[in-house]
């Protein structure tokens, strides 16, 4: 037989009241926060799902921020290239006029002066920087001016002018992550977009197609930012074959114009207008030993055993300006006008590519906003409360708690102290 004492009644009543208070506290948390999960133990199944949805929402918002910044950058590219197009169109008009025999040498001199001003404007635009001071057209090296100029006094002119414009950046790309593992380039190297003609790099004085270019070691090279493996024992002809199978905008070939073994030429031709960018990487020495570049980084710096043939947009404008100063009508209406047209075509090609890329980012952003809204809805389904139901539960708990207090006061018997008062 179990003996029931007054202390057991106190203990049981206290336990009941504490349980009700915990339930009321939990209900108060739900009403105050609008969420039904305070700790994972509240819903072992729903808590991990809520954490995943919340993580996805933060992730999507970061991707959207990346997209916004990328679109802003692309818009700035479009604006800058649009301004350059206007200057080039005017330069072309001056070239057409300068090739007309009705104009005097003085007229062409005035045209040359105007072309020179447009050239300065083009260089300034090519060195455009964004609001954070990062160069737009310097590839991945955004902390430098994209182009540097050399000043001099051209023939038949009476003033200092720009005689050379050299690319100062690299061929790396600025990218933005727009989805997990998905990156979109939002930059362009200036030695690609501001180029007029295809370029050829000619290196000569090789002993023949079978000359080993590796020094007996595995080698790595990089052409226009693409890494290429060159196995030990590769010959000059083998190097050309490897390059041609690498899906680059470059073709390699051998030539021997003097028909002498010791005068074999190794030639790289671009198939789309841009400046070649050549590097030895991972300790390799292929291009250095061939005299193609001077140092491992290479870039656009030619070696002692090579020469380059090709014109940038700025070279084309400089040649036109100088021929206007010299009244060289044949070149003005011939190669100069043609090179200006090539430069314009190349610039418009990249401008169209950036426009398509901007449209792609807009579509991606729309999809991400839908994804963010879906995650938010799923999160609400998982952890949000039904306010009407929670209020009714709270009222029921309050009523139950008050009733328990009243019942407890009646059940608990008076003690000896109550009789001694």
Helices and strands as residue ranges (DSSP letters): H 6-33, G 40-42, H 44-98, H 105-126, E 147-152, E 161-167, E 175-179, E 182-185, H 190-193, E 200-206, E 219-223, E 226-230, H 236-244, E 250-255, G 261-263, E 264-270, E 278-281, H 286-289, E 306-309, H 313-326, H 329-331, I 332-336, H 337-383, H 387-411, H 416-420
